[in-house]
Amino acid sequence: MSSVLGVVDSMLELLFRAITLRDYNTRIVLGGTILLGISSGLVGTFLVLRKRALAADVVSHSALPGIAIAFLVAERLSPGSGRSSSILLIGAFVSSLLGMGMTMCIRRWTRIKDDAALAIVLGLFFGLGMALFTVVQRTATGNAAGLQHFIFGKAASIVAADVWLIAEVSAVVTLLCCALFKELSLLCFDEEFAAARGYHTFVLDGTLTLMAVTVTLIGLQSVGLLLVVALLLIPPTAARFWTHHLKSMALIAAAIGGLSCGIGVLLSAAFPRLAAGAVIVLSGAALFVLSLLFGRSQGLWPRWRSQREFEHKIGRSDLLRACFEYIEPLFNIDEINARKLQSVSIPPSRLLNIGHWPESHFQRLTASAEKSGLLRFSSEGWQLTMDGAVEAMNVTRQHRLWELYLLTQTDLDPRLVDRGADGIEHALDSEQLARLEGLLSAASDQRIPPSPHVITGAANSDST
């Protein structure tokens, strides 16, 4: 027991030291990765909207042969210099640009689709990279070169110079995204219109590719080739669950990218056995799941609640309309008002037969309407309250206006009119109702038209 408590105390101490940023290395790594996450979120936003998600994968895998070639050339010219990060990054940069340039050329001058072009280049460069890495491993210094850090990442190896490089590059990428925000937005949503307005879409596409390559390369040492793709794509896809506005989406993606990097680094510092790159991606995945579930715009929970509220509104409207249709034959249509609707008690069995609801569903509808103050139950049955009577008149009027429109302005089968009205009446607003009244030349003093089914039935009987 004492040993377990000792391990727990040690873990808590490490977690406290990580959260309070007491270690210099933790501060360095945290600063570098947060800046990387912010720039990745911004660039990834345009990649996702441009439908070039696979481009990030191509960029990362295209860097692999460049790293190997840069190492072999440097070792050939000056033994021992192949481990220089600057030389390896230059090789990766050139190779990634070559891969994306090849992709753009294939897409521009052939009939090959985007996804096929990206897949071809990805497979070609990854296969070439793996073959060259086999050659590297056979050299005298290949095993000690540490090239695997570029593949799997090693955030703990970031030093102050790397942080400054990441900060400078991230600042340039962020400023470039802000400066070209309008142009890149137009490119993502309507490339043909952008070209018609005089924008050089090929140059804009190349600029976006260059930014993706740059962000990918500065993320090699922290999360690695294989995981930097997730850092580019997870934040913007998570941001789409929160908003439909591009500016807001870009800001949220940058925030999610920075937050996922920060959480991943702190967890890795608190639990040293966990690789920082993997934990960063897992943190981003956790934020993606939270966005998927609770995102305000497209999250599953808000969508479910919105659907439930809409279904509740439909059920309440149908129930109130059924109450009105039961009371309607008792009065002249021109004399019906809210007070008269309140004076009538409706037996539950009659109301249930009008709506044709299952018993359990009917019980839920009436309980909800009673709770909302639209119905009240007396010894003789259900009665409309004043609010319920007013709403019953409104929903019946909407339903019948739409039924009249379908009967007089469309070729819809009259037997299907009631079902069609049920499907659309709940989406009508005041402006649409006014247009319906104008089309139908509804009289200003007739608040509720008579049921078109009754009119149609009378006409049919007269003709017979």
N, C-alpha and C positions, 0 to 999 in steps of 0.2 A: 504493500500500500504506500509506503513511504517513497519507494522508487517511482511509482506512478504519479504521486503528488509532485515529486521533484521534476519529472518530465513536463507536467502541466505548468508548473511555475516557470520553467525555462521557456516554454513556448509562449506563455503570456508576456514574459519579459522581452522576448524577441519581437512579439507583436507590438508591444508598447514602444519599443525603441524604433520600430519601423514607422509607426503612425506619427510619432513625435519628430521623425527625421533627425535623429541624433547622429547617425552615421553619415560621414561625408560621401561615401560611395552610393548610399541610398538616395541622397539628394541629387547627386549627379545623374544617376540612372533615371530617377523620377522626372527630372526636368527634361532630359533628352527624349524620353519616350512619350511624355505628354505632348510636347511640341510635334513629335512625329504623328501621334494620333489625331491632333487637330488638322494638320495639313492633309493627312490621309482621308479624313472625313470629308473635307472640302473637295478634293480631287475625285474621290470615289462617288460623290454626288453626281457629278457630270458623267462619269463613266456609266453609272447605273441608268441615268436618264437617257444616255446615248445608246443604251442597250449594248454596251461593250464590256459587260462584266467579265467575260472570258479574256479580255485584253489584259487585265491585271495578271492573270495566270500566265499568259504568253510572255509578258514582260519579265516576270520573275524567273521563269524557266529559260528564257532566252539569255539571261545573264550567266547561266551556268557554264557554257563553253567559253565565254569571255574571261571568266575568272581563271579557268584552267589554262587558257592560252596565255593570259598575262603572267601567270606563275611560271610557265615553261619558258617564255621568252626572257623574263627577268632573270631566272636562274641560269639561263644560257649566257646572258650578257654579263651578269655579275652574281656569282654564287652567293646565296644567302639573302639576296634582295627580294626574292619572290614572296616573302611573307609580309611585305609592306602593304598596309591597308590601302594607301592611296593608289598604288599600282593595280591592285586587284579591283578596286572600285572603278578605275578608268577602263579596265578591260570589260568589266560587267556593264558599264554604261554604253560603251561602243557596241557590244554584242546585243544589248537590249534594244538600242536604237535600230540596229540592223534588222533584228527580228520584227519589230513593229513596222519599220519601213517596208520590209518585204510583204507584210500583211496588208498594208495600205495599197501597195502596188497591185497585189493580186486582186484586191477588192475593187480597185479603180479601173483596171485595164482587162479584166476577165469577167466572165459570167458566174464565177464561183461566189456563193453566198458568204456573208460575214462569218457565220459560225464555222463553215467548212474551212475558210481561209485561216482563221485563228487556230483551228484544230491541226491543220497541216503544219503550220509554222511551229506550233508548240511541240508537236511530236518530233519534228526535224531537229530543233535546237536542243530539246531535252535528250534525245538519243545521242546527238553529237557531244553534248556535255558529259553524259555518263561515260562515253568512250574515251574522251580526253581525261576524265578523272581517273580512269583505269591506268592511263599512261602516267599521270602524276603520281599515283601511288607506287609505281615501280621505280621512280627516281630516288636518289639517295636521301633527299630531304623532304620527299613527298608526305611521308607519314607524320612528320613533325611540323608540317606547314600550317596546320590548323584551319584548313579550308572548310572542314565540316561545320565550322561556326557560321559560315555564310549560308549554309543549307538549313541548319536547325536553329541558328541564332544563339547568342550568348550575351544577354543584356548586362550581365554582371561585369563583362570586360570593357564596357564603355568607360572612357576616361573623359576628362574635362575638354580636351581638344575635340573629341567626337561630339560632345554636347554642343559646343560652339558651332561645329559644322552643321549639325542637325538644325540648330536654331537659325543659322543664316539661310540655309536652304529652305526651311519651312517658312521663314519670313518672306523670302522671294516668291515661293509658290503661292502663299496666301495673298500677297499683294497682286500677283498676276491674276489669280482667280477673281479678286475684287475688281481689278481694272477691266477684265474681259467678261465680267459677269453677264452683261446684256447679250454680248455676241455669242458666248458659249450657251446661254439659255436658248437663244434662237436656233443655234446649231442643233441642240438636243431635241427640240420640239418640231422644227420645220426646216430641214436643211435646204429644200428647194426654194422656200421663201427667202431664206437668208442669202442664197446665191442670187436671187432676183433683185434683192436690195443692194447688191454690189459687194457683199462680204466674200472674202476668199475662203470658202469653206474648207478647201484642202489645207490651207495654212492654219486655220483654226483647229482642224482635226489634228494636224501635226503638233500644234502647241499643246493641246490636251494630252496627246500621246507623250510628248516630252515631259510634261509635268508628272504623268503617271510613272514614267521611267525613273525620274528623279526621286520621287517619293519612295518608290520600290527600292532603289539602291541605298538610300539613307536608312532604310529599315532592315537591311540585310543583317547587320551585326546585332540588332536587338531581338527581332522575332524570326529572322531567317527567310530564305527564299520560299519555303513551302507555306509559311504562315502569314507572310506580309500580304498575301492576296486577301485573307480574311480581314485584315486591318483596313484594307481599301473598300471592301464590299459590305461588311457587317454594319458599320455605322450608318451609311446612307439607307440601307434597306430597313434598318430599325427606325430611322427617322421618318420614313414614309408612313408609318403607322400613327404618327402624331400630327401631321399636317399635310395639306395639299398645296401650300404656298412654297415656291422654290426657295426664296430667301430664308424663310423659317426652317425649311428642310436642311439647307446648307448649314445653318447655325446649329441646329440640333445634331446633325451628323458630326460636326466638329466637336461639339460637347460630348457626345457619346464616345467618339474616338479617343479624346483626351481622358475621359473618365475611365474607360476600360483599361487604358494603359496605366493610369495611376493606380487603380485597384489591383491590377496584375502585378505591378512592381512591388507594392506594399505587401501583398500576400507572399510573393517570392522572397522578399526580405525577411518576413516573419517566419517563413518555413523554407529554409535554405535548400532543402532537397527538391523543391519544386522549380522546374525551369521557368524563367521569367517569360520567355516568348510564348510558351504553351499556356501559362496562366493568364497572360494578357488576352489571348484569343478566347479562352474560356470565359473570361470576364465579359468580353464583348458579346459572346454568345448568350450569356446570362441576361445582359441588358437587352439583347434582341428578343429573347423569350418574354421578358417583362413588357417590352413594347408590343409584341404580338398579342399578348393577353390584355393589356390595359391601355394601349395607345388610344388617344382621344379621337383620332380621325378614323382609323381602320382596325382598331384593336378588337379582339373577339368579344371581350366583356362589354364594351360600349355598344358594339353592334348588336349583341344579344339583348341588351337592355333597350336599345332603340326599337328593335323588332318586337320585343314584348310590349313596349308602350304603344306601338302602332297597332298591334293586335288587340290590346286592351281598348284603344280608342274605337276600333272597328266594332268590337263586341258591344261596347257601351252605346254606340250610335245605332246599331241594329236593334238593341233592346228598347231604346227609347222610340225608335220608329215603329216597332211592334206595338208599343203602348198607344202611340198615336193612331195607328191603323185599327186598333180595337175600339177606340173612343170615337173615331171619325164618323161612323154611320149613325151615332146617336144624336148628332147635331148637323145643322146646315153648314156646308164648308165655309161660307162667308161669315158665319157667326162664331166660328171656333176661335177661342183665345186661351191664354194661359190659365185664367181662373176656372174656366169650364173644364179644361183638361185636368185640373187639380181635384175637381169635385167627383170624379168617377173612380171607383175602385175596380181593379181588374183581378179576377180570380187567377191564381198562379197556373192552373191547368190550361186555361184559355190562352194565357200569354205564352206558355210553353208550346202549345200547338201552333201558334202563329209563327214563331221563330224556328220551329223544328230543331231545337237544340237537344243534345243529350242531357239527361237529368243533371249529371254532375257539372257540366259546363254551364247550365242554366243557374244552378245554385251559386257558382262563382260569379257569374255576371250580376245577378241581383244583389249578392253580398257586396260586391265592389261598388255598384251604383248606390246602394244604401249608405255605404261608408263615405262616398263622395257627396252625399246630400242631394242626390237626384231622385231617389225613390224613398218611400217610407211604407212600412207594412202595418196594416190595420187588421181588425178582425174579419173584414170583408175581402181583403186581398191587398194588392199593391196599388199605391197611389203615387202620382207624380208630385214632386215638390214644385215650388215656383221656378227654381233654377232648372229642374228637370223638364218642366213643361215648355219653357222657353227653348231649351236645347232640342227637345223632341220636335218642336215646330221647325227649327232651323235645319236639322238633319233630314227631316221629311221633305222639306222644300228643295234642298240640294239634290236629293235622290230623284225627285220627280222632274225637276228641271233637266237633269241629265237623261232621264228616261224619255222625255219629250224630244230632246235633241236627237237621241239615237233613233227614235221612231220617224221623225220628220226630215232629218238631214242625212241619214245614212241608209244603206240597203240591208241593215242587220235584220235578221229574222226576228219578228216580234216576240217569239217565244224565248229568245235569248236576251232580250232587252234588260230584264230585271237583273240577270246575272252580270251583264256588262256594266250596269249602273252600280252594282255592288262593288265592282272592282276598281272604279275610278272616283266615285263621289267623295271619298275621304281625302282625296288629294286636291280638291277644288278650293281655291281661295276666293276672296271677295271680288277681285278683278275678273277672274274667270266666270264667276257667277253672273256678274254684270254683263259680260259678253254673251252668255247664254240667254239672258233675258232679252237682250237686243236682237239676237238671232231669231228668237221665238216670238218677239213682239208681245211679251208678257205684260198684262195690264198692271199699272202701278198700284192699284188698290187690291190686287189679288196676291196676297202674301204666299199662299200655298196652292199650287195648281191641283186640280182633281187628279186622281190616279189615272194614268193613261190606259191601264188595263181595263178599268171600268168603261172608259170611253170607247176603247176598241171593241169590247164585248157588246156594248149597246149598238154600235154601228153594224156589227156583224149580224145581230139579231134583226135589225130593221131591214137590212138587205135581203135576209132570208124571208 
